[in-house]
Structures are given as structure tokens and as C-alpha cells.
Amino acid sequence: MNKLMVLLSLGCSVCLAANRRLQQANGPGIVGRPVSATSADLVNDPTGRAHLLAALGNPEAYVGNFPYEFAAGTYNIDPSLDPAASNPTANASGVGSWRVVGNSGSIAVHALPFTNDLLLLMARPNNEEGDQDTALTNYLTVDNGTQTEVAALYNMTDNTFVPFHIPESPFCSGHTLLPDGRGLVIGGDIININGDFLKVGFQAVRVFDPTNQTITTVGYTDRGRWYPTVMTLADGNILVVGGVQMEAGGWATKPSASSSMHATPECSPNLGGSMADPYYDNPTYSVIDSTTLEQSPSLTLTILLEAWPINSYPYATQLPSGSVLIIAGAQMEAMYIGATGATADNSIGILPQLPVPVNYPQYNSLALLPVDYANNYSASVLLAGGSSEYCAASMSPAGTHSFLVDVTPGANHTVVMEDLAQPRVMGDLTLLPDGTVFLCNGAQIGIAGGAGPNRSDANIGTTIGEIYDPKQPIGQRWTTVADSQIWRLYHSVAFLTSNAEVLVAGSEVTAEHRVQLYTPAYLQNGRPRPVITSVSSKSVTYSQNISVSFSNVTSVDRAVLNRYTGATHGNHFDQRQVVLSCAVTGNNATCSMPPNSSVAPPGQYMLFVLYQGVPSVAEFVSLQLATSSGTPGVASSG
């Protein structure tokens, strides 16, 4: 058995050398540990593909997962129906509360918020070909009902929406805010849905201007990227990682005697021109200049090859120490990444293997815990839920644990596992201003996947939220909070708003259009809420001091920057929180911005001040690299 087969079947990471330099080849190249002596391009070259299949034992053709079909009353619900109105006990004292605030228009497969309170929601047509329910209510029809949009602009001030046209399908794309506050949407669907009205989008690079409310295709990737990850590097440029060129990820299952379920999945990839066939894989990365929007050639990352077939929407986050953490499948690796290559971060060294793969389609959710000046910006990542089985399928129980890993250089990197109150796959982790982490959404059984509304590879929604408090002792950090009472299954989202609440929407497989807000208990404890009355500068650079005036409280005891970010598929691209050092005199706090762009990459942040655990409404702050004159400027390469 060769090295690649061992790594894919056993997930071995202990065999990696501690002091290694990632190798780079010419052309499509391989950046990472060489996995064989065959062609550098193991994906698109037929010889390389045959080698990869042979290394996997030439697994049988893909069969698929048993799809759940939901009964009437569990999907296509009237968006004005608020379950909290009929069952107010779900919002008990001390656990926060939920309320329905609007109709999303587009089912919120993707959510990308902007600082002017607009929210770009993206999906696919409800009635596209392929097991879709054409009787579903569709709020995005245009041209007298002859066309169906896949996006909506949702106004978070008055909770209304308007249909929005994106000509190249953004379904299962990657997205984030550019440092200047515009939206960047990479990749999307491989299907040409409706002629020229909605074309293939899996190579499209689009920029959304929230001021003019326009979206422009500015280029195309050199390879298809469906289910890619997008994140901001310390230099302000954009890293695009992974994605596939056809269907995405998963293990093979064999038919069972029962027509209502499938047997335990085989620990070999799905094949046959469908999910996770290596011919369609794209285990590469590219860097996009955030100013010129020029792209570097794609280079192959070995960690993505080794993690296949669970390598779609890999987790990627800029670490305060300077390198980038990549989590693909069950593997973790820290590396310095640039347009021309990547180098291992040997100061962090070998990171542990996780107990199960954590990416699509058996994904959990990841959050970099708040980085704090008082702890010298040490870094730990939290992953919650996922699947309970290494090779999961639609009948697999959801995971009941969270995983905590300290990724600070020189730290003990042992995986710390804690119990969740409930099983949850496909959840969403959101950083709250008080330093806790909110977990919502997801299912109790199955994996991600489905053919649109009413066809799902997961079932039984996990509706009770949980809060993780890193200040509590290990084993006592998770507590349950209010029940949303709405299933949020595959294709749901959650993110922090400037009001310190969490906006939750989506669930394509239940055709869910209701938008909810979760109000954490810190806004319901009767304590006064700080009010920011002025900020001396809202365009800042690193190590700059700013003056924050406040009222309604006698002091503030915490100030944080929360990166403004949306979500899709449990992946909250660029999410982070930085605790600021502040000196308080009277009703004024002098706060120092983060020391460098590894701690807080350039971009748009929400500034919250807190007193006794209660956060203010945020003020938006634009944190940018300094220009030659020392003043903030729009981030560019370098």
C-alpha cells in the first residue's frame, strides 16, 4: 500500500516530517508533500487519474445516498409564521430569544452582508431541472413569471427584499468582502439553467458594489471552482482554496436490501462521473490581488489531495503568527502561502489529525476563538459537530462533540474534545462580542446534500442553540439556549449583525424563506447597554490609537473588532474577533488598533464596546494597510 492510499484510508498525519519544506513543481504543480512519482497533475492528466484510482483500490461506481422526502407542513412554510408567537416558552428567561423578522426572497444558501445594511442572498432556482418541486412558492420570478432569479437583496433595516439578477450562477460559490468593502463571489454552479439568463458560473469571478447595487464579472478562474473557500490574507489579497470541477465530495455507498436506506458507506470515494471522481477534483489554490483583481496560476496543495474526497469548502484562516491554517478532511496544516508557492510553518509544526473529516459533505463549523492582546494573540480553533462516523452517509448519526486545538507556535496541539448537548451536522458557529461562540442550525442525522426543496441527505433539525464559553473549565463550556423551532437543514446560514444579534436564514431542502434573529441573553439581562456616541476615526491602520466616546454606562470593560462576514455551508469566511487594548477615562476609551495584519487582515470590522458583558450597537471601522504617508489605504499586494 503506497503513501497516498494510507493517508486517504487511515487519515495518517503522524508520518509527516516535522521540518519539511513544501515542494513546488512547474505548470499546474504540486505545492505540498509529494504523494507519488507520477505526473505533477494527478487530477486532469488521464495517467495521473488512473494512478490515483489504483492507489484507492479502484473503488466501485457511485451509488448514492437514500434521500429523505419531507411531508407537507415541514417545508414551504408561510414566511409570516413565527413559531415563537404560538410557543413563547421556547424563549425562556436567561437563554435569549428568537423572532421571525422577514421573508428572505431567495432561499439563503449564501449570505454576504455589507456595511450599508444590505444583504446579498444567493441560491439556485427552486424549480430548476432535477427533482425540484415546481409547485413551490417562488418569490423571485421576474418578466411576468417567465424567469426566476437566484438572488435577492435583503434590507436588514426594514426586512424587505428585491430580486437581484446574477447572470452566472453563484450556487455553491465562495465569497467574502474585499478590504474596500465590496463583495467578491468566486465560482458557482456547473449547470446552465436557463440559457443566457442564467449561465454556468463555476469559473466566474464577480464583484458586487453595495453602493450602486451592481454585480460585475471581472474575470474567470483557470479551473472550475464549485464549493471553494475564499479568505483574506495578511497582505490584503484573497486566497481561493479548493472547490471541484463537477459534483462535490463524499463516500461511496452500496445498495442495501431495503428500499428505504443504504448500508454503511464504504471508505472509498464515489466514482462514475459523479461525486468525488478525481477527474473532477480541483485540489488547488490561487491568489487574487485585491486591488487589480489579477489572479495567480493555480498550484496544487497536497493536503487537499490527501483529504479527498472530503476536501470541498476546506477551512482556511489567517493565523496571528503569520501563516495560514488549512483544514481539509481530517488533516490540519499551517503554511505560509503566496502566489508563487507555499512554505510550511515549522514554528507551529505538525498539527494533529481530527477524529473525523470535517468538510463538505459531512461538515461541522469552525471558529478561530477571539485573539486577545492580553494573551499575546495566541490562537485556538473550535470545530463543533459534524458527523459521528469517519465515512458518513445519509443514515449516519450526527456528531456530538466539539474539537479544540491550540495552533499557537510552541503550544500543545492536542485535540481537546468536549460534549455537545445535542447531535449536530451542518451547524454554524458565530463569534459573539462577549467572547462566547453561538452554535445553531443543522441536523441530527445524515450529511449535506440534496436535490433542492424536499429532497435531502439529512433529517431531523437540531433547533436548540448552544453557547461555548472559553473562559469556563474544559468540560463545562457548552450550555444550551433558546429553541429556534425552525429546522435549518442543508443550505442554511448565520452571522453576527451590528446590533450584536445573530441573523439566521435558509434551509433549501425545506424551502425555508423565514429570516430569524437570535437575541442573546446579554441583551435581555436588564443591565444598561453602552451607546457609542463618537469614534475619532473610522478609517484606521495598524497600531493606531482611536478615541471612542460612549454614554448610558459609567465605564466600558471590553472592546472588540468583529470582522463583518457572511456564511455558507457552515463556513464563515474571514470570521474573527480581536480584543483591543483600551484605556478608559470618564466616558471615553482610547483603544489601540491591532499591531499587524496577521492579527487582523485588512477589511471591514464591527467595533463593539461592552460593559458587564452587554455590548453596544457596533460602529463600522475600515482597517487598512498604511500607505507610504502612514495613512490608511486600500489593501494591495505586498
C-alpha positions, 0 to 999 in steps of 0.5 A: 500500500503506497503513501497516498492510499494510507493517508486517504484510508487511515487519515495518517498525519503522524508520518509527516516530517516535522521540518519539511519544506513544501515542494513546488513543481512547474505548470499546474504543480504540486505545492505540498508533500509529494504523494507519488512519482507520477505526473505533477497533475494527478487530477486532469492528466488521464495517467495521473487519474488512473494512478490515483484510482489504483492507489484507492483500490479502484473503488466501485461506481457511485451509488448514492445516498437514500434521500429523505422526502419531507411531508407537507407542513415541514417545508414551504412554510408561510414566511409570516409564521413565527413559531415563537408567537404560538410557543413563547416558552421556547424563549425562556428567561436567561437563554435569549430569544428568537423572532421571525423578522422577514421573508428572505426572497431567495432561499439563503444558501449564501449570505454576504452582508455589507456595511450599508445594511444590505444583504446579498442572498444567493441560491439556485432556482427552486424549480430548476431541472432535477427533482425540484418541486415546481409547485413551490412558492417562488418569490423571485420570478421576474418578466411576468413569471417567465424567469426566476432569479437566484438572488435577492437583496435583503434590507436588514433595516426594514426586512424587505427584499428585491430580486437581484439578477446574477447572470452566472450562477453563484450556487455553491460559490465562495465569497467574502468582502474585499478590504474596500468593502465590496463583495467578491463571489468566486465560482458557482454552479456547473449547470446552465439553467436557463440559457443566457439568463442564467449561465454556468458560473463555476469559473466566474469571478464577480464583484458586487458594489453595495453602493450602486447595487451592481454585480460585475464579472471581472474575470474567470478562474483557470479551473472550475471552482464549485464549493471553494473557500475564499479568505483574506490574507495578511497582505490584503489579497484573497486566497481561493482554496479548493472547490471541484470541477463537477459534483462535490465530495463524499463516500461511496455507498452500496445498495442495501436490501431495503428500499428505504436506506443504504448500508454503511458507506464504504471508505472509498470515494464515489466514482462514475462521473459523479461525486468525488471522481478525481477527474473532477477534483480541483485540489488547488489554490490561487491568489487574487490581488485585491486591488487589480483583481489579477489572479495567480496560476493555480498550484496544487496543495497536497493536503487537499489531495490527501483529504479527498474526497472530503476536501470541498469548502476546506477551512482556511484562516489567517493565523496571528503568527503569520501563516495560514491554517488549512483544514481539509478532511481530517488533516490540519496544516499551517503554511505560509502561502503566496502566489508563487508557492507555499512554505510550511510553518515549522514554528507551529509544526505538525498539527494533529489529525481530527477524529473525523473529516470535517468538510463538505459533505459531512461538515461541522463549523469552525471558529478561530476563538477571539485573539486577545492582546492580553494573551499575546494573540495566541490562537485556538480553533473550535470545530463543533459537530459534524458527523459521528462516523469517519465515512458518513452517509445519509443514515449516519448519526450526527456528531456530538462533540466539539474539537479544540486545538491550540495552533499557537507556535510552541503550544500543545496541539492536542485535540481537546474534545468536549460534549455537545448537548445535542447531535449536530451536522451542518451547524454554524458557529458565530463569534459573539462580542462577549467572547462566547461562540453561538452554535445553531442550525443543522441536523441530527442525522445524515450529511449535506446534500440534496436535490433542492426543496424536499429532497435531502441527505439529512433529517431531523433539525437540531433547533436548540442553540448552544453557547461555548464559553472559553473562559469556563473549565474544559468540560463545562463550556457548552450550555444550551439556549433558546429553541429556534423551532425552525429546522435549518437543514442543508443550505442554511446560514448565520452571522453576527449583525451590528446590533450584536444579534445573530441573523439566521436564514435558509434551509433549501431542502425545506424551502425555508424563506423565514429570516430569524434573529437570535437575541442573546441573553446579554441583551435581555439581562436588564443591565444598561447597554453602552451607546457609542456616541463618537469614534475619532476615526473610522478609517484606521491602520495598524497600531493606531490609537482611536478615541471612542466616546460612549454614554448610558454606562459609567465605564466600558470593560471590553472592546472588540473588532468583529470582522463583518462576514457572511456564511455558507455551508457552515463556513464563515469566511474571514470570521474573527474577533480581536480584543483591543487594548483600551484605556478608559477615562470618564466616558471615553476609551482610547483603544489601540488598533491591532499591531499587524495584519496577521492579527487582523487582515485588512477589511471591514470590522464591527467595533463593539464596546461592552460593559458587564458583558452587554455590548453596544450597537457596533460602529463600522471601522475600515482597517487598512494597510498604511500607505507610504504617508502612514495613512490608511489605504486600500489593501494591495499586494505586498 
